Amino acid sequence: MMATSPKPKLSFLVQARRVDAHGSTADCKDARLVLDTDLAGRRDAFNPAELLLAALSACMIKGIERVVPILRFELRGVEVRVEGVRQDVPPKLESIRYEIVVDTDESDHRLALLHENVRKYGTVFNTVAPGTDLAGELRRKA
C-alpha cells in the first residue's frame, strides 16, 4: 500500500499599509478594504474589532453555503447579526453574541443541524471561540 502525501494546508495572505493618520488599507487577492485606524475613529470604515466581527459573520455565512448542498438544505436567504462587548484591561472582546436568521421552510431539527455545522466547521469561528465567550442562536426568519 502506497502512502499518500498529505494535502497541502490552505494559507491566507493579507497585506495592510498605513495611508495616513486617518486610515489604512488591506489588500487580498483583487480586493481592497479601507480600515479605520484613526485614533478618533471614522464612520466610513471598519475598525479592527468590527473587522473581526465581520470575519466571524462571513465565516458563518460561508459555512452555511458550504453545507447547504451536502445537506440538501433549502433556503431563501441568511442574515447574521454579531455584537461584541469590549473590556478595557486588558483590551479584548470579552463576549460575542450572534444571531443567524435563515429564511427557510426546513424543520427545527434541520435548523439545529445547520447550526451545529456552523459551530463545528468554521475556521474563524473555531479560532475565536476558545478565547472568547462566544454564543448565539440560529433561528428561522419570522
N, CA, C and O atoms as CSV, one atom per row, in Angstrom:
chain,resi,resn,atom,element,x,y,z
A,1,MET,N,N,0.841,-1.176,0.000
A,1,MET,CA,C,0.000,0.000,0.000
A,1,MET,C,C,0.892,1.247,0.000
A,1,MET,O,O,1.795,1.374,0.827
A,2,MET,N,N,0.630,2.161,-0.932
A,2,MET,CA,C,1.428,3.382,-1.017
A,2,MET,C,C,0.879,4.437,-0.085
A,2,MET,O,O,-0.333,4.622,0.027
A,3,ALA,N,N,1.774,5.116,0.572
A,3,ALA,CA,C,1.367,6.219,1.440
A,3,ALA,C,C,1.003,7.415,0.566
A,3,ALA,O,O,1.700,7.732,-0.398
A,4,THR,N,N,-0.077,8.060,0.913
A,4,THR,CA,C,-0.457,9.257,0.171
A,4,THR,C,C,0.162,10.469,0.859
A,4,THR,O,O,0.261,10.526,2.085
A,5,SER,N,N,0.568,11.419,0.056
A,5,SER,CA,C,1.159,12.618,0.646
A,5,SER,C,C,0.051,13.470,1.241
A,5,SER,O,O,-1.064,13.505,0.721
A,6,PRO,N,N,0.364,14.158,2.338
A,6,PRO,CA,C,-0.664,14.974,2.985
A,6,PRO,C,C,-1.106,16.126,2.079
A,6,PRO,O,O,-0.321,16.667,1.301
A,7,LYS,N,N,-2.352,16.473,2.204
A,7,LYS,CA,C,-2.909,17.575,1.442
A,7,LYS,C,C,-2.240,18.869,1.915
A,7,LYS,O,O,-2.119,19.093,3.120
A,8,PRO,N,N,-1.807,19.719,0.985
A,8,PRO,CA,C,-1.170,20.970,1.411
A,8,PRO,C,C,-2.159,21.830,2.199
A,8,PRO,O,O,-3.349,21.878,1.886
A,9,LYS,N,N,-1.648,22.500,3.213
A,9,LYS,CA,C,-2.502,23.351,4.040
A,9,LYS,C,C,-2.848,24.625,3.285
A,9,LYS,O,O,-2.028,25.175,2.550
A,10,LEU,N,N,-4.070,25.078,3.482
A,10,LEU,CA,C,-4.537,26.321,2.896
A,10,LEU,C,C,-3.907,27.472,3.670
A,10,LEU,O,O,-3.863,27.451,4.900
A,11,SER,N,N,-3.429,28.457,2.960
A,11,SER,CA,C,-2.854,29.626,3.635
A,11,SER,C,C,-3.518,30.883,3.082
A,11,SER,O,O,-4.092,30.883,1.993
A,12,PHE,N,N,-3.424,31.937,3.857
A,12,PHE,CA,C,-4.073,33.195,3.520
A,12,PHE,C,C,-3.042,34.311,3.630
A,12,PHE,O,O,-2.154,34.258,4.481
A,13,LEU,N,N,-3.157,35.314,2.776
A,13,LEU,CA,C,-2.248,36.453,2.827
A,13,LEU,C,C,-3.049,37.733,2.682
A,13,LEU,O,O,-3.773,37.919,1.704
A,14,VAL,N,N,-2.914,38.609,3.660
A,14,VAL,CA,C,-3.489,39.943,3.626
A,14,VAL,C,C,-2.339,40.907,3.882
A,14,VAL,O,O,-1.547,40.704,4.803
A,15,GLN,N,N,-2.247,41.941,3.081
A,15,GLN,CA,C,-1.223,42.959,3.298
A,15,GLN,C,C,-1.911,44.276,3.619
A,15,GLN,O,O,-2.783,44.728,2.877
A,16,ALA,N,N,-1.513,44.890,4.732
A,16,ALA,CA,C,-2.099,46.162,5.147
A,16,ALA,C,C,-1.019,47.231,5.171
A,16,ALA,O,O,0.154,46.954,5.422
A,17,ARG,N,N,-1.447,48.468,4.902
A,17,ARG,CA,C,-0.494,49.568,4.971
A,17,ARG,C,C,-1.203,50.832,5.438
A,17,ARG,O,O,-2.373,51.064,5.134
A,18,ARG,N,N,-0.470,51.627,6.174
A,18,ARG,CA,C,-0.961,52.906,6.661
A,18,ARG,C,C,-0.986,53.889,5.488
A,18,ARG,O,O,0.010,54.061,4.786
A,19,VAL,N,N,-2.133,54.524,5.291
A,19,VAL,CA,C,-2.255,55.556,4.262
A,19,VAL,C,C,-1.852,56.897,4.877
A,19,VAL,O,O,-1.031,57.631,4.328
A,20,ASP,N,N,-2.453,57.193,6.032
A,20,ASP,CA,C,-2.143,58.408,6.780
A,20,ASP,C,C,-2.676,58.216,8.198
A,20,ASP,O,O,-3.056,57.107,8.572
A,21,ALA,N,N,-2.707,59.286,8.985
A,21,ALA,CA,C,-3.155,59.185,10.381
A,21,ALA,C,C,-4.649,58.869,10.496
A,21,ALA,O,O,-5.144,58.612,11.594
A,22,HIS,N,N,-5.359,58.886,9.385
A,22,HIS,CA,C,-6.803,58.667,9.418
A,22,HIS,C,C,-7.234,57.291,8.920
A,22,HIS,O,O,-8.397,56.915,9.071
A,23,GLY,N,N,-6.315,56.543,8.332
A,23,GLY,CA,C,-6.747,55.248,7.846
A,23,GLY,C,C,-5.646,54.452,7.191
A,23,GLY,O,O,-4.533,54.927,6.967
A,24,SER,N,N,-6.005,53.224,6.894
A,24,SER,CA,C,-5.107,52.271,6.269
A,24,SER,C,C,-5.913,51.485,5.247
A,24,SER,O,O,-7.133,51.621,5.155
A,25,THR,N,N,-5.210,50.666,4.487
A,25,THR,CA,C,-5.886,49.766,3.559
A,25,THR,C,C,-5.345,48.362,3.753
A,25,THR,O,O,-4.214,48.169,4.201
A,26,ALA,N,N,-6.161,47.402,3.413
A,26,ALA,CA,C,-5.756,45.997,3.418
A,26,ALA,C,C,-6.079,45.423,2.050
A,26,ALA,O,O,-7.160,45.647,1.505
A,27,ASP,N,N,-5.135,44.685,1.508
A,27,ASP,CA,C,-5.304,44.070,0.193
A,27,ASP,C,C,-5.204,42.563,0.305
A,27,ASP,O,O,-4.376,42.027,1.040
A,28,CYS,N,N,-6.072,41.889,-0.446
A,28,CYS,CA,C,-6.067,40.437,-0.535
A,28,CYS,C,C,-6.633,40.074,-1.905
A,28,CYS,O,O,-7.701,40.546,-2.295
A,29,LYS,N,N,-5.908,39.237,-2.622
A,29,LYS,CA,C,-6.318,38.880,-3.981
A,29,LYS,C,C,-6.561,40.166,-4.772
A,29,LYS,O,O,-5.661,41.001,-4.863
A,30,ASP,N,N,-7.739,40.346,-5.340
A,30,ASP,CA,C,-8.046,41.549,-6.111
A,30,ASP,C,C,-8.921,42.524,-5.331
A,30,ASP,O,O,-9.534,43.412,-5.922
A,31,ALA,N,N,-8.984,42.368,-4.019
A,31,ALA,CA,C,-9.868,43.188,-3.190
A,31,ALA,C,C,-9.067,44.133,-2.294
A,31,ALA,O,O,-7.944,43.833,-1.889
A,32,ARG,N,N,-9.668,45.264,-2.002
A,32,ARG,CA,C,-9.063,46.244,-1.090
A,32,ARG,C,C,-10.138,46.733,-0.119
A,32,ARG,O,O,-11.261,47.046,-0.514
A,33,LEU,N,N,-9.764,46.790,1.153
A,33,LEU,CA,C,-10.631,47.341,2.185
A,33,LEU,C,C,-9.974,48.575,2.771
A,33,LEU,O,O,-8.758,48.613,2.959
A,34,VAL,N,N,-10.791,49.592,3.061
A,34,VAL,CA,C,-10.324,50.741,3.819
A,34,VAL,C,C,-10.524,50.394,5.286
A,34,VAL,O,O,-11.593,49.927,5.681
A,35,LEU,N,N,-9.496,50.624,6.090
A,35,LEU,CA,C,-9.519,50.274,7.511
A,35,LEU,C,C,-9.571,51.529,8.370
A,35,LEU,O,O,-8.897,52.518,8.084
A,36,ASP,N,N,-10.369,51.479,9.412
A,36,ASP,CA,C,-10.423,52.575,10.382
A,36,ASP,C,C,-9.301,52.374,11.388
A,36,ASP,O,O,-9.444,51.620,12.350
A,37,THR,N,N,-8.189,53.054,11.159
A,37,THR,CA,C,-7.078,53.025,12.113
A,37,THR,C,C,-6.837,54.419,12.697
A,37,THR,O,O,-5.804,54.666,13.321
A,38,ASP,N,N,-7.791,55.322,12.493
A,38,ASP,CA,C,-7.742,56.675,13.047
A,38,ASP,C,C,-8.057,56.609,14.540
A,38,ASP,O,O,-9.042,55.982,14.931
A,39,LEU,N,N,-7.243,57.242,15.377
A,39,LEU,CA,C,-7.491,57.221,16.823
A,39,LEU,C,C,-8.839,57.828,17.186
A,39,LEU,O,O,-9.436,57.455,18.195
A,40,ALA,N,N,-9.323,58.763,16.370
A,40,ALA,CA,C,-10.628,59.374,16.614
A,40,ALA,C,C,-11.764,58.523,16.039
A,40,ALA,O,O,-12.936,58.779,16.315
A,41,GLY,N,N,-11.416,57.522,15.246
A,41,GLY,CA,C,-12.422,56.681,14.597
A,41,GLY,C,C,-12.948,57.342,13.343
A,41,GLY,O,O,-12.818,58.551,13.152
A,42,ARG,N,N,-13.541,56.531,12.500
A,42,ARG,CA,C,-14.187,57.053,11.294
A,42,ARG,C,C,-15.377,56.182,10.959
A,42,ARG,O,O,-15.357,54.969,11.167
A,43,ARG,N,N,-16.411,56.814,10.439
A,43,ARG,CA,C,-17.681,56.133,10.209
A,43,ARG,C,C,-17.712,55.362,8.892
A,43,ARG,O,O,-18.595,54.527,8.697
A,44,ASP,N,N,-16.780,55.617,7.992
A,44,ASP,CA,C,-16.833,55.020,6.659
A,44,ASP,C,C,-15.932,53.798,6.504
A,44,ASP,O,O,-15.652,53.375,5.382
A,45,ALA,N,N,-15.474,53.227,7.621
A,45,ALA,CA,C,-14.599,52.062,7.541
A,45,ALA,C,C,-14.758,51.214,8.802
A,45,ALA,O,O,-15.187,51.709,9.844
A,46,PHE,N,N,-14.410,49.942,8.695
A,46,PHE,CA,C,-14.458,49.034,9.836
A,46,PHE,C,C,-13.202,49.221,10.678
A,46,PHE,O,O,-12.094,49.294,10.145
A,47,ASN,N,N,-13.380,49.299,12.008
A,47,ASN,CA,C,-12.216,49.298,12.887
A,47,ASN,C,C,-11.798,47.839,13.102
A,47,ASN,O,O,-12.514,46.934,12.674
A,48,PRO,N,N,-10.658,47.592,13.753
A,48,PRO,CA,C,-10.190,46.206,13.890
A,48,PRO,C,C,-11.199,45.261,14.556
A,48,PRO,O,O,-11.358,44.125,14.108
A,49,ALA,N,N,-11.875,45.704,15.604
A,49,ALA,CA,C,-12.859,44.838,16.273
A,49,ALA,C,C,-14.036,44.533,15.344
A,49,ALA,O,O,-14.529,43.406,15.301
A,50,GLU,N,N,-14.475,45.542,14.609
A,50,GLU,CA,C,-15.578,45.337,13.657
A,50,GLU,C,C,-15.165,44.411,12.526
A,50,GLU,O,O,-15.976,43.621,12.044
A,51,LEU,N,N,-13.915,44.499,12.098
A,51,LEU,CA,C,-13.412,43.580,11.080
A,51,LEU,C,C,-13.453,42.138,11.580
A,51,LEU,O,O,-13.816,41.226,10.837
A,52,LEU,N,N,-13.079,41.941,12.842
A,52,LEU,CA,C,-13.133,40.594,13.420
A,52,LEU,C,C,-14.571,40.075,13.431
A,52,LEU,O,O,-14.820,38.922,13.080
A,53,LEU,N,N,-15.511,40.925,13.833
A,53,LEU,CA,C,-16.917,40.518,13.852
A,53,LEU,C,C,-17.433,40.268,12.437
A,53,LEU,O,O,-18.221,39.348,12.217
A,54,ALA,N,N,-16.993,41.078,11.480
A,54,ALA,CA,C,-17.378,40.855,10.079
A,54,ALA,C,C,-16.809,39.542,9.561
A,54,ALA,O,O,-17.481,38.810,8.834
A,55,ALA,N,N,-15.554,39.242,9.940
A,55,ALA,CA,C,-14.943,37.974,9.532
A,55,ALA,C,C,-15.708,36.802,10.115
A,55,ALA,O,O,-15.920,35.797,9.436
A,56,LEU,N,N,-16.124,36.922,11.368
A,56,LEU,CA,C,-16.913,35.867,12.008
A,56,LEU,C,C,-18.253,35.694,11.289
A,56,LEU,O,O,-18.686,34.568,11.045
A,57,SER,N,N,-18.897,36.791,10.955
A,57,SER,CA,C,-20.173,36.737,10.216
A,57,SER,C,C,-19.992,36.073,8.858
A,57,SER,O,O,-20.780,35.210,8.472
A,58,ALA,N,N,-18.948,36.479,8.131
A,58,ALA,CA,C,-18.678,35.893,6.813
A,58,ALA,C,C,-18.380,34.408,6.941
A,58,ALA,O,O,-18.792,33.614,6.096
A,59,CYS,N,N,-17.667,34.031,7.993
A,59,CYS,CA,C,-17.355,32.618,8.238
A,59,CYS,C,C,-18.640,31.810,8.413
A,59,CYS,O,O,-18.766,30.712,7.870
A,60,MET,N,N,-19.581,32.349,9.161
A,60,MET,CA,C,-20.854,31.652,9.390
A,60,MET,C,C,-21.627,31.497,8.091
A,60,MET,O,O,-22.146,30.419,7.801
A,61,ILE,N,N,-21.708,32.571,7.303
A,61,ILE,CA,C,-22.442,32.503,6.034
A,61,ILE,C,C,-21.744,31.553,5.063
A,61,ILE,O,O,-22.404,30.765,4.385
A,62,LYS,N,N,-20.418,31.622,4.992
A,62,LYS,CA,C,-19.693,30.731,4.087
A,62,LYS,C,C,-19.862,29.275,4.519
A,62,LYS,O,O,-19.991,28.389,3.675
A,63,GLY,N,N,-19.863,29.026,5.820
A,63,GLY,CA,C,-20.093,27.674,6.324
A,63,GLY,C,C,-21.460,27.149,5.926
A,63,GLY,O,O,-21.617,25.978,5.580
A,64,ILE,N,N,-22.446,28.034,5.981
A,64,ILE,CA,C,-23.799,27.645,5.553
A,64,ILE,C,C,-23.796,27.338,4.062
A,64,ILE,O,O,-24.368,26.336,3.633
A,65,GLU,N,N,-23.156,28.194,3.271
A,65,GLU,CA,C,-23.082,27.957,1.825
A,65,GLU,C,C,-22.410,26.624,1.511
A,65,GLU,O,O,-22.800,25.926,0.575
A,66,ARG,N,N,-21.395,26.278,2.306
A,66,ARG,CA,C,-20.651,25.040,2.075
A,66,ARG,C,C,-21.516,23.808,2.358
A,66,ARG,O,O,-21.451,22.820,1.626
A,67,VAL,N,N,-22.319,23.870,3.414
A,67,VAL,CA,C,-23.041,22.679,3.857
A,67,VAL,C,C,-24.436,22.538,3.235
A,67,VAL,O,O,-24.998,21.443,3.236
A,68,VAL,N,N,-24.997,23.625,2.707
A,68,VAL,CA,C,-26.344,23.579,2.115
A,68,VAL,C,C,-26.475,22.491,1.036
A,68,VAL,O,O,-27.436,21.723,1.076
A,69,PRO,N,N,-25.543,22.399,0.072
A,69,PRO,CA,C,-25.706,21.345,-0.934
A,69,PRO,C,C,-25.514,19.939,-0.364
A,69,PRO,O,O,-26.154,18.993,-0.824
A,70,ILE,N,N,-24.646,19.796,0.625
A,70,ILE,CA,C,-24.398,18.478,1.222
A,70,ILE,C,C,-25.639,17.984,1.959
A,70,ILE,O,O,-26.019,16.819,1.842
A,71,LEU,N,N,-26.268,18.886,2.723
A,71,LEU,CA,C,-27.467,18.518,3.496
A,71,LEU,C,C,-28.743,18.595,2.664
A,71,LEU,O,O,-29.819,18.220,3.129
A,72,ARG,N,N,-28.616,19.085,1.430
A,72,ARG,CA,C,-29.792,19.353,0.588
A,72,ARG,C,C,-30.780,20.237,1.355
A,72,ARG,O,O,-31.983,19.976,1.401
A,73,PHE,N,N,-30.227,21.282,1.949
A,73,PHE,CA,C,-30.984,22.222,2.784
A,73,PHE,C,C,-31.487,23.345,1.891
A,73,PHE,O,O,-30.704,23.978,1.182
A,74,GLU,N,N,-32.783,23.591,1.923
A,74,GLU,CA,C,-33.384,24.636,1.088
A,74,GLU,C,C,-33.489,25.929,1.884
A,74,GLU,O,O,-34.067,25.953,2.971
A,75,LEU,N,N,-32.925,27.007,1.338
A,75,LEU,CA,C,-33.075,28.302,1.992
A,75,LEU,C,C,-33.208,29.399,0.965
A,75,LEU,O,O,-32.770,29.268,-0.178
A,76,ARG,N,N,-33.828,30.493,1.400
A,76,ARG,CA,C,-34.017,31.651,0.521
A,76,ARG,C,C,-33.062,32.787,0.874
A,76,ARG,O,O,-32.822,33.681,0.063
A,77,GLY,N,N,-32.521,32.744,2.085
A,77,GLY,CA,C,-31.613,33.809,2.499
A,77,GLY,C,C,-31.082,33.569,3.898
A,77,GLY,O,O,-31.616,32.754,4.650
A,78,VAL,N,N,-30.017,34.296,4.240
A,78,VAL,CA,C,-29.387,34.209,5.554
A,78,VAL,C,C,-28.962,35.617,5.972
A,78,VAL,O,O,-28.412,36.377,5.174
A,79,GLU,N,N,-29.221,35.944,7.214
A,79,GLU,CA,C,-28.746,37.192,7.809
A,79,GLU,C,C,-28.024,36.842,9.102
A,79,GLU,O,O,-28.440,35.943,9.832
A,80,VAL,N,N,-26.943,37.557,9.377
A,80,VAL,CA,C,-26.180,37.330,10.610
A,80,VAL,C,C,-26.000,38.666,11.315
A,80,VAL,O,O,-25.618,39.660,10.700
A,81,ARG,N,N,-26.278,38.676,12.601
A,81,ARG,CA,C,-26.045,39.851,13.448
A,81,ARG,C,C,-25.067,39.423,14.532
A,81,ARG,O,O,-25.291,38.433,15.228
A,82,VAL,N,N,-23.979,40.177,14.671
A,82,VAL,CA,C,-22.950,39.842,15.649
A,82,VAL,C,C,-22.663,41.085,16.486
A,82,VAL,O,O,-22.492,42.181,15.952
A,83,GLU,N,N,-22.613,40.901,17.802
A,83,GLU,CA,C,-22.326,42.007,18.708
A,83,GLU,C,C,-21.219,41.595,19.666
A,83,GLU,O,O,-21.297,40.548,20.308
A,84,GLY,N,N,-20.192,42.424,19.755
A,84,GLY,CA,C,-19.078,42.163,20.658
A,84,GLY,C,C,-19.052,43.192,21.769
A,84,GLY,O,O,-19.363,44.363,21.555
A,85,VAL,N,N,-18.676,42.740,22.967
A,85,VAL,CA,C,-18.523,43.633,24.112
A,85,VAL,C,C,-17.048,43.667,24.476
A,85,VAL,O,O,-16.425,42.627,24.691
A,86,ARG,N,N,-16.493,44.874,24.542
A,86,ARG,CA,C,-15.060,45.058,24.783
A,86,ARG,C,C,-14.808,45.354,26.256
A,86,ARG,O,O,-15.509,46.154,26.875
A,87,GLN,N,N,-13.806,44.701,26.794
A,87,GLN,CA,C,-13.322,45.063,28.120
A,87,GLN,C,C,-12.084,45.926,27.938
A,87,GLN,O,O,-11.384,45.818,26.931
A,88,ASP,N,N,-11.816,46.789,28.924
A,88,ASP,CA,C,-10.702,47.725,28.786
A,88,ASP,C,C,-9.350,47.145,29.186
A,88,ASP,O,O,-8.358,47.368,28.492
A,89,VAL,N,N,-9.292,46.402,30.299
A,89,VAL,CA,C,-7.992,45.928,30.795
A,89,VAL,C,C,-8.039,44.427,31.029
A,89,VAL,O,O,-8.804,43.986,31.887
A,90,PRO,N,N,-7.269,43.621,30.318
A,90,PRO,CA,C,-6.590,44.025,29.084
A,90,PRO,C,C,-7.617,44.207,27.974
A,90,PRO,O,O,-8.687,43.600,28.020
A,91,PRO,N,N,-7.307,45.033,26.979
A,91,PRO,CA,C,-8.289,45.255,25.925
A,91,PRO,C,C,-8.526,43.979,25.113
A,91,PRO,O,O,-7.601,43.392,24.552
A,92,LYS,N,N,-9.787,43.578,25.070
A,92,LYS,CA,C,-10.171,42.411,24.263
A,92,LYS,C,C,-11.682,42.363,24.172
A,92,LYS,O,O,-12.381,43.033,24.933
A,93,LEU,N,N,-12.183,41.574,23.243
A,93,LEU,CA,C,-13.617,41.319,23.198
A,93,LEU,C,C,-13.893,40.224,24.219
A,93,LEU,O,O,-13.492,39.074,24.034
A,94,GLU,N,N,-14.580,40.590,25.297
A,94,GLU,CA,C,-14.840,39.613,26.355
A,94,GLU,C,C,-15.995,38.690,26.011
A,94,GLU,O,O,-16.062,37.558,26.490
A,95,SER,N,N,-16.908,39.181,25.174
A,95,SER,CA,C,-18.011,38.326,24.755
A,95,SER,C,C,-18.478,38.718,23.368
A,95,SER,O,O,-18.404,39.877,22.960
A,96,ILE,N,N,-18.961,37.713,22.660
A,96,ILE,CA,C,-19.543,37.913,21.332
A,96,ILE,C,C,-20.848,37.130,21.302
A,96,ILE,O,O,-20.887,35.946,21.635
A,97,ARG,N,N,-21.907,37.810,20.900
A,97,ARG,CA,C,-23.213,37.177,20.746
A,97,ARG,C,C,-23.617,37.287,19.272
A,97,ARG,O,O,-23.397,38.311,18.626
A,98,TYR,N,N,-24.205,36.219,18.765
A,98,TYR,CA,C,-24.619,36.232,17.365
A,98,TYR,C,C,-26.034,35.691,17.225
A,98,TYR,O,O,-26.525,34.925,18.054
A,99,GLU,N,N,-26.659,36.118,16.147
A,99,GLU,CA,C,-27.964,35.610,15.753
A,99,GLU,C,C,-27.908,35.363,14.256
A,99,GLU,O,O,-27.641,36.275,13.474
A,100,ILE,N,N,-28.161,34.120,13.865
A,100,ILE,CA,C,-28.224,33.753,12.450
A,100,ILE,C,C,-29.697,33.531,12.132
A,100,ILE,O,O,-30.359,32.711,12.768
A,101,VAL,N,N,-30.202,34.257,11.158
A,101,VAL,CA,C,-31.609,34.148,10.775
A,101,VAL,C,C,-31.663,33.558,9.370
A,101,VAL,O,O,-31.143,34.136,8.416
A,102,VAL,N,N,-32.301,32.398,9.265
A,102,VAL,CA,C,-32.379,31.672,7.999
A,102,VAL,C,C,-33.815,31.714,7.488
A,102,VAL,O,O,-34.753,31.355,8.201
A,103,ASP,N,N,-33.967,32.149,6.264
A,103,ASP,CA,C,-35.272,32.160,5.607
A,103,ASP,C,C,-35.446,30.801,4.939
A,103,ASP,O,O,-34.896,30.545,3.867
A,104,THR,N,N,-36.226,29.928,5.596
A,104,THR,CA,C,-36.369,28.545,5.131
A,104,THR,C,C,-37.662,27.942,5.641
A,104,THR,O,O,-38.269,28.440,6.589
A,105,ASP,N,N,-38.073,26.863,4.996
A,105,ASP,CA,C,-39.204,26.063,5.465
A,105,ASP,C,C,-38.729,24.752,6.086
A,105,ASP,O,O,-39.551,23.902,6.428
A,106,GLU,N,N,-37.422,24.576,6.237
A,106,GLU,CA,C,-36.872,23.345,6.818
A,106,GLU,C,C,-37.331,23.182,8.270
A,106,GLU,O,O,-37.727,24.152,8.915
A,107,SER,N,N,-37.273,21.953,8.772
A,107,SER,CA,C,-37.721,21.635,10.135
A,107,SER,C,C,-36.771,22.210,11.186
A,107,SER,O,O,-35.637,22.575,10.877
A,108,ASP,N,N,-37.243,22.287,12.420
A,108,ASP,CA,C,-36.404,22.752,13.533
A,108,ASP,C,C,-35.185,21.842,13.700
A,108,ASP,O,O,-34.089,22.313,14.004
A,109,HIS,N,N,-35.383,20.542,13.501
A,109,HIS,CA,C,-34.260,19.593,13.602
A,109,HIS,C,C,-33.186,19.922,12.570
A,109,HIS,O,O,-31.994,19.872,12.874
A,110,ARG,N,N,-33.605,20.258,11.355
A,110,ARG,CA,C,-32.657,20.586,10.293
A,110,ARG,C,C,-31.964,21.929,10.569
A,110,ARG,O,O,-30.793,22.105,10.233
A,111,LEU,N,N,-32.686,22.866,11.176
A,111,LEU,CA,C,-32.062,24.137,11.575
A,111,LEU,C,C,-30.982,23.888,12.623
A,111,LEU,O,O,-29.907,24.484,12.563
A,112,ALA,N,N,-31.264,23.013,13.577
A,112,ALA,CA,C,-30.275,22.672,14.610
A,112,ALA,C,C,-29.046,22.013,13.976
A,112,ALA,O,O,-27.917,22.285,14.383
A,113,LEU,N,N,-29.262,21.160,12.999
A,113,LEU,CA,C,-28.157,20.512,12.291
A,113,LEU,C,C,-27.308,21.545,11.546
A,113,LEU,O,O,-26.080,21.461,11.544
A,114,LEU,N,N,-27.962,22.511,10.919
A,114,LEU,CA,C,-27.242,23.574,10.224
A,114,LEU,C,C,-26.398,24.376,11.218
A,114,LEU,O,O,-25.239,24.684,10.941
A,115,HIS,N,N,-26.972,24.709,12.364
A,115,HIS,CA,C,-26.245,25.466,13.394
A,115,HIS,C,C,-25.052,24.667,13.915
A,115,HIS,O,O,-23.979,25.227,14.138
A,116,GLU,N,N,-25.232,23.387,14.105
A,116,GLU,CA,C,-24.136,22.520,14.562
A,116,GLU,C,C,-22.981,22.553,13.567
A,116,GLU,O,O,-21.817,22.600,13.965
A,117,ASN,N,N,-23.300,22.528,12.284
A,117,ASN,CA,C,-22.256,22.589,11.256
A,117,ASN,C,C,-21.533,23.931,11.255
A,117,ASN,O,O,-20.316,23.977,11.074
A,118,VAL,N,N,-22.269,25.024,11.457
A,118,VAL,CA,C,-21.660,26.356,11.530
A,118,VAL,C,C,-20.653,26.404,12.678
A,118,VAL,O,O,-19.541,26.907,12.514
A,119,ARG,N,N,-21.042,25.882,13.833
A,119,ARG,CA,C,-20.172,25.920,15.020
A,119,ARG,C,C,-18.989,24.967,14.892
A,119,ARG,O,O,-17.919,25.240,15.435
A,120,LYS,N,N,-19.160,23.888,14.205
A,120,LYS,CA,C,-18.139,22.844,14.172
A,120,LYS,C,C,-17.068,23.062,13.104
A,120,LYS,O,O,-15.907,22.712,13.318
A,121,TYR,N,N,-17.437,23.632,11.967
A,121,TYR,CA,C,-16.531,23.636,10.817
A,121,TYR,C,C,-16.080,25.013,10.342
A,121,TYR,O,O,-15.504,25.123,9.259
A,122,GLY,N,N,-16.325,26.060,11.117
A,122,GLY,CA,C,-15.915,27.399,10.687
A,122,GLY,C,C,-14.501,27.740,11.142
A,122,GLY,O,O,-14.200,27.678,12.334
A,123,THR,N,N,-13.643,28.096,10.210
A,123,THR,CA,C,-12.250,28.428,10.535
A,123,THR,C,C,-12.169,29.604,11.511
A,123,THR,O,O,-11.505,29.507,12.543
A,124,VAL,N,N,-12.831,30.695,11.193
A,124,VAL,CA,C,-12.785,31.866,12.070
A,124,VAL,C,C,-13.532,31.570,13.365
A,124,VAL,O,O,-13.066,31.938,14.444
A,125,PHE,N,N,-14.676,30.916,13.274
A,125,PHE,CA,C,-15.448,30.559,14.467
A,125,PHE,C,C,-14.570,29.766,15.435
A,125,PHE,O,O,-14.520,30.068,16.627
A,126,ASN,N,N,-13.882,28.753,14.916
A,126,ASN,CA,C,-13.049,27.895,15.773
A,126,ASN,C,C,-11.781,28.589,16.255
A,126,ASN,O,O,-11.167,28.138,17.222
A,127,THR,N,N,-11.379,29.665,15.608
A,127,THR,CA,C,-10.228,30.439,16.063
A,127,THR,C,C,-10.637,31.374,17.204
A,127,THR,O,O,-9.903,31.531,18.180
A,128,VAL,N,N,-11.806,31.989,17.073
A,128,VAL,CA,C,-12.287,32.953,18.059
A,128,VAL,C,C,-12.860,32.274,19.312
A,128,VAL,O,O,-12.649,32.750,20.427
A,129,ALA,N,N,-13.572,31.183,19.130
A,129,ALA,CA,C,-14.317,30.559,20.233
A,129,ALA,C,C,-13.489,30.210,21.469
A,129,ALA,O,O,-13.946,30.491,22.577
A,130,PRO,N,N,-12.306,29.618,21.350
A,130,PRO,CA,C,-11.582,29.226,22.562
A,130,PRO,C,C,-11.183,30.386,23.477
A,130,PRO,O,O,-11.051,30.188,24.685
A,131,GLY,N,N,-10.989,31.582,22.934
A,131,GLY,CA,C,-10.529,32.700,23.752
A,131,GLY,C,C,-11.595,33.724,24.079
A,131,GLY,O,O,-11.302,34.766,24.665
A,132,THR,N,N,-12.832,33.435,23.703
A,132,THR,CA,C,-13.909,34.407,23.861
A,132,THR,C,C,-15.176,33.699,24.322
A,132,THR,O,O,-15.406,32.539,23.982
A,133,ASP,N,N,-15.984,34.393,25.083
A,133,ASP,CA,C,-17.314,33.894,25.439
A,133,ASP,C,C,-18.190,34.100,24.200
A,133,ASP,O,O,-18.800,35.154,24.026
A,134,LEU,N,N,-18.240,33.089,23.356
A,134,LEU,CA,C,-18.932,33.153,22.063
A,134,LEU,C,C,-20.182,32.277,22.121
A,134,LEU,O,O,-20.096,31.071,22.354
A,135,ALA,N,N,-21.337,32.895,21.908
A,135,ALA,CA,C,-22.593,32.142,21.966
A,135,ALA,C,C,-23.621,32.817,21.071
A,135,ALA,O,O,-23.541,34.013,20.791
A,136,GLY,N,N,-24.582,32.028,20.632
A,136,GLY,CA,C,-25.640,32.589,19.810
A,136,GLY,C,C,-26.646,31.550,19.404
A,136,GLY,O,O,-26.636,30.414,19.877
A,137,GLU,N,N,-27.516,31.971,18.514
A,137,GLU,CA,C,-28.582,31.085,18.062
A,137,GLU,C,C,-28.758,31.186,16.562
A,137,GLU,O,O,-28.412,32.189,15.938
A,138,LEU,N,N,-29.297,30.138,16.011
A,138,LEU,CA,C,-29.716,30.102,14.624
A,138,LEU,C,C,-31.214,29.880,14.662
A,138,LEU,O,O,-31.692,28.917,15.262
A,139,ARG,N,N,-31.953,30.771,14.020
A,139,ARG,CA,C,-33.409,30.667,14.041
A,139,ARG,C,C,-33.991,30.902,12.660
A,139,ARG,O,O,-33.327,31.397,11.749
A,140,ARG,N,N,-35.239,30.534,12.542
A,140,ARG,CA,C,-35.993,30.719,11.297
A,140,ARG,C,C,-36.459,32.164,11.202
A,140,ARG,O,O,-36.835,32.768,12.207
A,141,LYS,N,N,-36.434,32.713,9.998
A,141,LYS,CA,C,-36.966,34.060,9.777
A,141,LYS,C,C,-38.477,34.045,10.002
A,141,LYS,O,O,-39.182,33.156,9.525
A,142,ALA,N,N,-38.947,35.024,10.721
A,142,ALA,CA,C,-40.388,35.096,11.043
A,142,ALA,C,C,-41.203,35.430,9.812
A,142,ALA,O,O,-42.427,35.532,9.891
